[in-house]
Amino acid sequence: MEIETTKMSTRGQVIIPKDIRDYIHAGEGTLFTVVTLDEETLVMKRIDKSKLLQEFKNIRQRVKKKLNEEEILNEIREVRKGS
């Protein structure tokens, strides 16, 4: 793959070149995470919504096995008090 360039708009929007969108199978509505490595480098990663949802469901199941409903609600209340 060749190196592509893009330009940021006045609203902070950046267009991902079509060749790259096609290569990573990114269509309209695709979600990305964006992480900075330093002041000149950022990394974008395409998010698969279905995998992300399943991951959260798995986490919830693991938590439910360790805490009952009342304990979960108490933890939520404690965290909200600290905010």
Secondary structure as the mmCIF struct_conf table of DSSP 4:
data_model
#
loop_
_struct_conf.conf_type_id
_struct_conf.id
_struct_conf.beg_label_comp_id
_struct_conf.beg_label_asym_id
_struct_conf.beg_label_seq_id
_struct_conf.end_label_comp_id
_struct_conf.end_label_asym_id
_struct_conf.end_label_seq_id
STRN STRN1 MET A 8 MET A 8
TURN_TY1_P TURN_TY1_P1 THR A 10 ARG A 11
BEND BEND1 GLY A 12 GLY A 12
STRN STRN2 VAL A 14 VAL A 14
HELX_LH_PP_P HELX_LH_PP_P1 ILE A 15 PRO A 17
HELX_RH_AL_P HELX_RH_AL_P1 LYS A 18 TYR A 23
TURN_TY1_P TURN_TY1_P2 ILE A 24 HIS A 25
TURN_TY1_P TURN_TY1_P3 GLU A 28 GLY A 29
STRN STRN3 LEU A 31 ASP A 38
TURN_TY1_P TURN_TY1_P4 GLU A 39 GLU A 40
STRN STRN4 THR A 41 ILE A 47
HELX_RH_AL_P HELX_RH_AL_P2 LYS A 49 LYS A 66
BEND BEND2 LEU A 67 LEU A 67
HELX_RH_AL_P HELX_RH_AL_P3 GLU A 69 GLY A 82
#
